[in-house]
């Protein structure tokens, strides 16, 4: 009896479900049914005992065992099955329970010899389900209200009356719902006229119906497809139907044709208007901003504005506030060059921040931008201008060079020409008044003065060291003058050179140039010891230049034939014109310092002649409109040519006919150029009153270009009548420069 | 706020020492207040102006300014050396000449001797009168010196000239003014640049543009030691036969310079120094006539030379065309210019103070004579400067006599100035 409450409970829980399902009117018979079942209890409980306990196991194991055993035990179990059937039929009382909960039978397996449980085979015939009809009442399908007044409800199989079960009143019904746990899973059986508990299957069906599922629990809607015709050996060789293809498959449908023709006709008659034009009045709107126009490149996205920094705060930290110096520097800068367009300002409160003072201006410039500026990307070259300057050594490292005016010597007229003695101790300077002054380089005291007729055109000291004299070029004459205070041996040698006692034999061809020596008695330090009279109307000698050996001298006159060039040989007292005819007006001539070459500068060209072979070697084209000056480097490989058009051309004579470098740094015409004989220096003077000194290092290595470094601009001469510094000359042994200016001063520039 | 003050200790080499004592000196004080303080501390009867040297720098501003310039803290004890200050030079007289004056000497009693570019030697007394003149050379005289001699009234003068000779002349200035050319010194083949005599008067040095230095004695030879050139102008010489100086040959020729020798001085009886345009200063061993030591500077052609003031033996000062005066010490194995005084123009001449151990006087082509104190090396500014003439007339020679008389010779003639040497 211990198990009774449990079964009761089960019934009660099932009854709850039924109570929910069925009308409460049935609850009273359920109550009575329950009461009745107590009577039969010992019978049923004996069979129920194991059933109830084992229900979950049996259900699950029977399924699996049935499947697992499957084919293996089919034949073996044949006999057992029949046995079981017999047993079932014999045990008819238990058929109801047996059907719902098939009882296993424990037998000893023939094969394994182990005990095993065997479940009865369920026969799938129609009668097999008769278990559901095993009620005692066999009254059949008659209306049950026929028995309403009778004490029985029908008759059982044996013809005995089946008594109506007792039914309690409402209170019993209530008590049964409280006490019997399975009351809520029981339902009223019409035939038995009593409540019967619902089986698990029935409850499951109810649940499924509630959940809108298939009521049959065994139905699997997703069971795997059975492949009847696919796979090897299952293919159907013959068609399933041999019927020929119906005609409608290939004959065009008349009905469709009629239908289509009807529409066509309607279109033709205008009853159907195909693609009716859209309403013309409707405007088209384009989103011009969102969609890029295809013909142009997409516009540049606006740059993202920079995030504000601390310095832009209205109350920046103290270290962001500019000092007075920084503020002044910022204000001094051009607005375009400023790194920031504001100055950090400190306000103690946000309400004290004034209005944006540059608002109007910013708007205005924005308008200007829109109005004036093309919307293009501005390409700005970020090149540091200092990197464009060539790397040159500093002038300080190239000392010595003249950098200050040590002393000044004053002439009354323009000091047009100067010359420095080959030992570098004396300077002669000639002015336009015909005065030639001799002064010592270092003190500037005039030691001797000569007066000649007319302008002094040129002056040049003889480069020989064993004799001492200089040549002064005046109108149509060259005067040879011996300076004072020369040693007696030098004086004698000079005298014998310039005024030999026995004159050399006269040349075969008479020259128009006359060499005249005054008689010995009239010699004086104030007059020339020898005078060379150039042919008449030859004009003023513009230039006198010596061959380095001091025997040949060339002079260029402003007028006359043969370009005004005369070559004088001192020892033979003979002059000749080297050129019969020369194209262009000769400006300057120069002897090559080492080779027998002769440079002749006309207005625009410099020609180089070989004197020994008497032929033209080269024509240099400096590209200068009017050549004013020229000098050759002491090495003889480089030539500088200056012009009145301010240009200075540096020629590498071994390189090209074109200038290696063209410099244009003077603001006015270049007047004179000079290479220093020993130091790597050259100077140029100009009508702007300035002298520029350059470092010019020439390398023996042919691969290395000459180094030209501007060193110093010497200012000190005043420009008079548009003329500045007329001539510059270097001291022989010192880096000192002597310059003669149109203002009448001759300056010595010392290092 | 109390004015800042500096602790300071005063030192001196002058004859007015202070007891060693620490002074607290207000930072705003400058030279004047310091000088007053020292004078008060010394309790001198007659106040003496002092100048003050701070770390070799002459104090020209206030003490505070000097400290900020030199980054000296307030707590540091300053060692202030005081020196007698140089009074502003005063012009005494101006003696114009017809030509440029190349050299001046104040060494004679009551006389100034000048040598001029017209070849004349002139003597002036202190009352600005020319007492004597004589045409010694036909060419400009570049330099002269008075050869010290024992006789009182006659003086031996050595002159160097552009005419390639130097000349020894005996002059008498006192009563009967006489000029007697004694000997002409024939060696050089180029104009002479300077002449110098030693202190005993036995030897003369001549420097010439031909790179030679001649060493001569002062003995007048009986006959010509150098033959006359075989020139034809014998008639002229005959006329002045009796007055003709003897032609004298050098004792020794000092030959090492490669360019013009611009100055030569005796150091003592046995050594001499010479400077040249080849940027060297050489010391000569006069006994053997060899170059004992050479100081080579880079690209600094020297124009003139002077011995450094008595405080520095074996040391010379030389002016160069790069507008500096440099001091070189021959004892230094690798001599560099220990001191450089920068001028605005070419300094042409230099003389040391006859009495003061640290002062020199230089004359430059800008017409200013400057007095330098060699102790105040840092600033390299002159202690005092004056211009004898208006404009930029060149100064060619200076001389300084004991007593503060300075003769300045140059383009404008001769200027005589009084330089206060401090009592």
Interface residues (C-beta under 8 A of the other chain):
Chain A: X399 X400 X404 X406 X407 X423 X425 X440 X442 X443 X444 X445 X447 X484 X485 X487 X488 X489 X490 X492 X733 X734 X735 X736 X750 X751
Chain B: X100 X102 X117 X139 X140 X162 X163 X164 X189 X190 X191 X209 X229 X231 X259 X260 X277 X299 X301 X303 X321 X322 X323 X345 X346 X348 X365 X394 X396
